[in-house]
Amino acid sequence: MNTAETADRQDVLLQVRDLRTQFRTPLGMLRAVDGVSFDLAAGETFGIVGESGSGKSVLVRTIMNLLPSNAHVPSSGKVLYRGQNVHTLSPLDAKHFWGPEMAMVFQDPMTALNPVKKVGEHLTESMRYHLKVSRKVAASRALSLMREVGIPEPERRLEQYPHELSGGMRQRVVIAMALACEPKLLIADEPTTALDVTVQRQILDLLVRLQADRDMAMILISHDLGVVSGVSDRVAVMYGGHFLEVADTRELFTHVHHPYTEALLRSMPRLELPTGVRLSAIAGRPPDMTAPPPGCRFAARCEYAQHDCEAAIPSLRPGPEPTHLFRCLFPLRIADDGSAVTTDPASDTQQVTA
């Protein structure tokens, strides 16, 4: 089952079907994304979270068709934008698709900005290329964008080079670049990773405001559940190239079903914890995706794993709430006392496990 089957969405903008991305390496084919499917409605925010190496960034770069030469994407997978496969666009159609329809905010603004180009050139170049506007119109719109993303003294900043700006301002410039051609879908790949906490909040608030003002859809990638909790309409938890749990944001945080999601939540710092308390960590390491295990990708690190978990990959299936999907044979529920309870599907009995 895929996430498209979980709800009747009236205005589907993006459909991802059985997407797989592999990389040729000296050790063999590395399966970074291994059968991911989801739908995204117009105006919706879809958060994707997971540890480093879970496949999040590769997934969105596959959607954007921004992969290195050693990547292989099997033709069985599809990325459909308003029903059209974006990976089979003709060169002429693709020329004016990326930017006006779909754009991306990268996690490191210094790698997304050309150090020998002024900020103004970064903004006007794409508008003149894709929208065919005059130099004067592009310059005026660039100034408006700088104001919209909250950069002070925008006239002066347009004449500066990227290295003359702070990290927070560089990220705002990258956001302005992504918005320059009025995309319908914005992909933000860990847009706050290199920023301090205060600036992180500002950037997230900015993205939320801009999305609402423009009625954009957004895919937000993060390793932090706290980042997506207050921003996303739905959240997918990714690990080992798979989605392990997908649900509406409130439902996911209220009724955790997958042990990996529970482990991520346990590892989050909390204000009520005493000073000096060691944070909970997930033992072990992610699987080697050049030789992935035959069963559940998280089984080797899961404190609730049983023998059946190692035999075959569980399917992504719904729980009591049909739009809440999880990939687990022994899903959790949180008891009234806060303990985690697993359900044995064979005997329909419950066991308190933590």
VMD Tcl script that draws the C-alpha trace (Angstrom):
set ca {
  {0.00 0.00 0.00}
  {1.21 3.54 -0.66}
  {0.30 6.81 0.97}
  {-1.81 7.79 -2.02}
  {-4.36 5.19 -0.93}
  {-4.83 6.68 2.51}
  {-7.08 9.60 1.66}
  {-9.30 11.03 -1.04}
  {-7.25 14.03 -2.16}
  {-9.05 16.36 -4.53}
  {-6.07 18.33 -5.84}
  {-3.06 16.04 -6.14}
  {-0.03 17.96 -7.33}
  {2.73 15.34 -7.03}
  {2.54 11.56 -7.17}
  {5.61 9.45 -6.37}
  {5.25 5.78 -7.22}
  {7.65 2.98 -6.18}
  {10.66 5.28 -6.50}
  {14.05 3.59 -6.24}
  {17.49 5.16 -6.44}
  {20.67 3.12 -6.57}
  {24.32 4.14 -6.73}
  {27.14 2.18 -8.32}
  {29.92 1.81 -5.75}
  {33.05 -0.39 -5.47}
  {31.14 -2.52 -2.95}
  {28.12 -2.98 -5.22}
  {24.82 -1.21 -5.81}
  {23.80 0.96 -2.88}
  {20.01 1.11 -2.54}
  {19.56 4.60 -1.10}
  {15.83 4.84 -1.88}
  {14.04 1.51 -2.05}
  {10.40 1.72 -3.09}
  {8.92 4.99 -1.84}
  {5.40 6.12 -2.78}
  {3.36 9.13 -1.67}
  {0.99 11.83 -2.89}
  {1.23 15.55 -2.23}
  {-1.78 17.85 -2.55}
  {-1.57 21.47 -3.67}
  {-0.87 23.73 -0.69}
  {0.10 20.81 1.59}
  {3.29 20.52 3.64}
  {4.78 17.02 3.80}
  {7.58 16.50 6.31}
  {10.14 13.70 5.88}
  {12.33 12.89 8.89}
  {15.01 10.37 9.72}
  {18.66 9.95 10.65}
  {21.49 10.93 8.35}
  {21.85 8.25 5.68}
  {18.18 7.23 5.73}
  {17.67 8.35 2.11}
  {15.79 11.64 2.64}
  {18.00 13.92 0.56}
  {18.48 11.31 -2.17}
  {14.70 10.96 -2.40}
  {14.09 14.66 -3.07}
  {17.11 14.93 -5.37}
  {15.66 12.04 -7.35}
  {12.36 13.89 -7.57}
  {14.25 16.99 -8.78}
  {16.37 14.90 -11.18}
  {19.58 16.16 -9.53}
  {21.64 12.98 -9.27}
  {25.32 12.23 -10.01}
  {26.44 10.11 -12.94}
  {26.81 6.93 -10.85}
  {23.10 6.96 -9.93}
  {20.56 4.58 -11.43}
  {16.79 5.11 -11.19}
  {14.81 2.06 -12.42}
  {12.07 2.97 -14.88}
  {9.48 1.15 -12.76}
  {9.44 4.16 -10.43}
  {7.64 7.33 -11.43}
  {7.48 10.98 -10.39}
  {4.26 12.46 -11.73}
  {3.61 16.20 -11.56}
  {-0.02 16.89 -12.43}
  {-0.01 13.48 -14.11}
  {3.14 14.07 -16.20}
  {6.30 12.04 -15.61}
  {8.94 14.69 -14.92}
  {11.82 12.32 -15.69}
  {10.67 11.87 -19.27}
  {10.18 15.56 -20.09}
  {11.62 16.67 -23.41}
  {14.60 19.08 -23.18}
  {12.33 21.92 -24.32}
  {9.67 21.18 -21.68}
  {12.25 20.59 -18.95}
  {13.91 23.93 -19.73}
  {11.02 25.86 -18.21}
  {9.74 23.26 -15.75}
  {12.43 23.40 -13.05}
  {11.96 26.77 -11.39}
  {8.48 27.84 -12.48}
  {6.84 24.57 -11.35}
  {9.23 22.94 -8.88}
  {12.16 24.49 -7.00}
  {14.50 23.50 -4.20}
  {16.13 25.11 -1.16}
  {19.43 23.39 -0.34}
  {20.79 22.85 3.16}
  {24.15 24.56 2.51}
  {23.64 27.99 0.93}
  {27.35 28.41 0.17}
  {27.26 25.47 -2.25}
  {24.07 26.80 -3.86}
  {25.46 30.31 -4.43}
  {28.15 31.25 -6.95}
  {30.88 33.07 -4.97}
  {31.83 35.31 -7.92}
  {28.26 36.51 -8.64}
  {26.51 39.27 -6.77}
  {23.30 38.45 -4.93}
  {21.26 40.42 -7.44}
  {22.55 38.31 -10.32}
  {21.51 35.12 -8.57}
  {17.93 36.38 -8.39}
  {17.53 38.03 -11.78}
  {19.23 35.32 -13.84}
  {16.51 32.69 -13.42}
  {13.69 35.20 -13.90}
  {15.11 36.44 -17.18}
  {15.76 32.89 -18.39}
  {12.48 31.23 -17.38}
  {10.00 34.11 -17.34}
  {11.50 36.11 -20.22}
  {11.15 39.42 -18.36}
  {13.27 42.52 -19.01}
  {16.34 43.39 -16.97}
  {14.41 46.24 -15.30}
  {11.44 44.05 -14.34}
  {13.75 41.32 -13.02}
  {15.68 43.86 -10.90}
  {12.45 45.23 -9.45}
  {11.16 41.76 -8.60}
  {14.52 40.82 -7.06}
  {14.26 43.81 -4.72}
  {10.71 42.82 -3.76}
  {11.85 39.25 -3.06}
  {14.65 40.47 -0.81}
  {12.13 42.47 1.20}
  {9.71 39.54 1.28}
  {12.28 37.17 2.79}
  {13.20 39.74 5.42}
  {16.69 40.85 4.39}
  {17.54 44.31 5.79}
  {18.89 47.02 3.48}
  {17.91 44.99 0.39}
  {19.23 47.54 -2.14}
  {22.74 47.29 -0.67}
  {22.61 43.49 -0.22}
  {21.78 42.99 -3.91}
  {25.19 44.47 -4.77}
  {27.08 42.24 -2.34}
  {28.69 38.83 -2.83}
  {27.59 35.74 -0.87}
  {30.64 35.77 1.42}
  {29.66 39.23 2.65}
  {26.40 37.93 4.13}
  {25.74 36.03 7.34}
  {24.61 32.39 7.23}
  {21.01 33.33 7.96}
  {20.96 35.97 5.22}
  {22.54 33.57 2.72}
  {19.79 31.06 3.44}
  {17.19 33.79 2.91}
  {18.80 34.56 -0.45}
  {18.59 30.87 -1.42}
  {14.90 30.88 -0.48}
  {14.36 34.03 -2.56}
  {16.10 32.31 -5.50}
  {13.82 29.30 -5.20}
  {10.74 31.56 -5.13}
  {11.87 33.82 -7.98}
  {9.81 32.01 -10.63}
  {6.74 31.44 -8.44}
  {6.96 27.61 -8.14}
  {3.91 25.54 -7.22}
  {6.07 23.10 -5.22}
  {8.98 24.01 -2.98}
  {11.35 21.33 -1.67}
  {13.36 22.41 1.38}
  {16.23 20.01 2.14}
  {17.24 20.60 5.78}
  {17.10 24.39 5.30}
  {18.06 25.16 8.92}
  {20.86 22.63 9.55}
  {23.82 25.05 9.64}
  {22.01 27.85 11.50}
  {21.77 28.68 15.20}
  {18.50 27.99 17.01}
  {17.12 31.52 16.83}
  {17.77 31.82 13.09}
  {16.34 28.32 12.54}
  {13.02 29.46 13.99}
  {13.05 32.58 11.83}
  {13.70 30.59 8.66}
  {10.95 28.07 9.46}
  {8.48 30.86 10.21}
  {9.49 32.52 6.94}
  {8.87 29.33 4.94}
  {5.47 28.86 6.55}
  {4.46 32.45 5.81}
  {5.68 32.36 2.22}
  {3.92 29.06 1.60}
  {0.63 30.42 2.94}
  {0.95 33.66 0.95}
  {1.65 31.79 -2.30}
  {-0.46 28.67 -1.68}
  {2.54 26.45 -2.48}
  {2.96 22.80 -1.68}
  {6.14 22.04 0.28}
  {8.25 19.00 1.09}
  {10.33 19.67 4.21}
  {13.30 17.39 4.90}
  {14.74 17.25 8.42}
  {16.49 14.92 10.85}
  {14.58 16.60 13.69}
  {10.97 15.64 14.48}
  {10.67 18.88 16.44}
  {11.30 20.92 13.28}
  {8.49 19.31 11.28}
  {6.01 19.01 14.15}
  {4.84 22.63 14.00}
  {5.12 23.05 10.22}
  {3.90 19.91 8.42}
  {0.40 18.67 7.66}
  {1.68 15.10 7.31}
  {4.94 13.41 8.32}
  {6.80 10.41 6.93}
  {9.50 8.73 9.02}
  {12.22 7.34 6.73}
  {14.90 4.73 7.47}
  {16.98 2.44 5.28}
  {15.44 3.76 2.07}
  {11.87 3.04 3.25}
  {9.02 4.99 4.78}
  {8.46 3.25 8.14}
  {5.52 5.37 9.31}
  {3.31 7.99 7.63}
  {0.48 9.92 9.24}
  {-1.08 13.30 9.78}
  {1.24 15.23 12.08}
  {-1.01 15.31 15.14}
  {-1.92 11.64 14.70}
  {1.75 10.61 14.39}
  {2.80 12.38 17.58}
  {-0.27 11.20 19.51}
  {-0.35 7.54 18.44}
  {3.13 6.26 17.63}
  {3.10 2.80 16.02}
  {6.65 2.17 14.78}
  {9.51 1.55 17.26}
  {11.86 3.76 15.20}
  {9.50 6.72 15.48}
  {9.26 6.12 19.22}
  {13.06 5.99 19.47}
  {13.36 9.30 17.60}
  {10.84 10.91 19.93}
  {12.69 9.59 22.99}
  {15.95 11.09 21.72}
  {14.52 14.61 21.52}
  {15.64 17.03 24.27}
  {12.85 18.20 26.60}
  {12.60 21.33 28.69}
  {11.27 19.40 31.70}
  {14.41 17.23 31.91}
  {16.88 18.19 34.65}
  {20.14 19.85 33.63}
  {22.89 17.37 32.84}
  {20.60 14.43 32.04}
  {22.03 12.31 29.23}
  {19.77 12.21 26.17}
  {18.46 8.87 24.96}
  {20.30 7.53 21.91}
  {19.40 4.79 19.44}
  {21.91 1.97 19.82}
  {23.62 0.49 16.78}
  {24.06 1.78 13.25}
  {21.87 2.06 10.15}
  {22.03 -0.94 7.78}
  {24.58 -1.28 5.00}
  {22.44 -0.55 1.96}
  {24.82 -2.32 -0.40}
  {23.71 -5.53 1.37}
  {20.46 -4.68 3.20}
  {18.98 -7.22 5.62}
  {16.17 -9.46 4.31}
  {13.71 -8.35 6.98}
  {12.78 -5.11 8.69}
  {15.55 -2.57 8.13}
  {15.32 -1.45 11.78}
  {15.18 -4.92 13.37}
  {18.87 -5.05 14.36}
  {18.47 -1.89 16.45}
  {14.91 -2.44 17.66}
  {14.43 -3.34 21.33}
  {11.04 -4.89 20.50}
  {12.21 -7.04 17.54}
  {11.13 -10.66 17.36}
  {12.21 -13.54 15.14}
  {9.60 -12.83 12.46}
  {10.98 -9.30 12.00}
  {14.16 -10.66 10.44}
  {12.45 -12.94 7.91}
  {10.79 -10.54 5.45}
  {10.25 -6.83 4.89}
  {6.90 -5.80 6.42}
  {4.45 -4.04 4.14}
  {3.30 -0.46 4.73}
  {-0.19 -0.98 6.13}
  {-2.87 1.07 7.89}
  {-3.75 0.85 11.56}
  {-7.03 1.74 13.30}
  {-6.77 5.16 11.64}
  {-6.76 4.36 7.89}
  {-4.56 7.33 6.97}
  {-1.93 6.25 9.51}
  {0.46 3.79 7.84}
  {3.30 1.84 9.43}
  {5.76 -0.86 8.36}
  {5.87 -3.11 11.44}
  {4.70 -6.63 12.38}
  {4.41 -5.73 16.07}
  {3.25 -2.10 16.16}
  {3.34 -0.06 19.33}
  {0.74 1.83 21.21}
  {1.44 4.06 24.18}
  {-0.34 2.96 27.35}
  {-1.89 5.40 29.83}
  {1.16 5.15 32.09}
  {3.47 6.11 29.21}
  {4.85 2.61 28.60}
  {5.12 1.18 25.10}
  {2.89 -1.78 24.32}
  {3.30 -4.13 21.36}
  {0.51 -6.18 19.85}
  {1.17 -9.73 18.68}
  {-0.94 -10.07 15.51}
  {-0.93 -13.86 15.69}
  {-2.38 -14.17 19.19}
  {-4.02 -10.73 19.39}
  {-2.42 -10.29 22.81}
  {-0.55 -7.33 24.16}
  {2.82 -7.25 25.87}
  {4.24 -4.34 27.84}
  {7.78 -4.05 26.58}
  {9.12 -0.82 28.05}
}
mol new
graphics top color blue
foreach p $ca { graphics top sphere $p radius 0.5 }
foreach p [lrange $ca 0 end-1] q [lrange $ca 1 end] { graphics top cylinder $p $q radius 0.2 }
display resetview
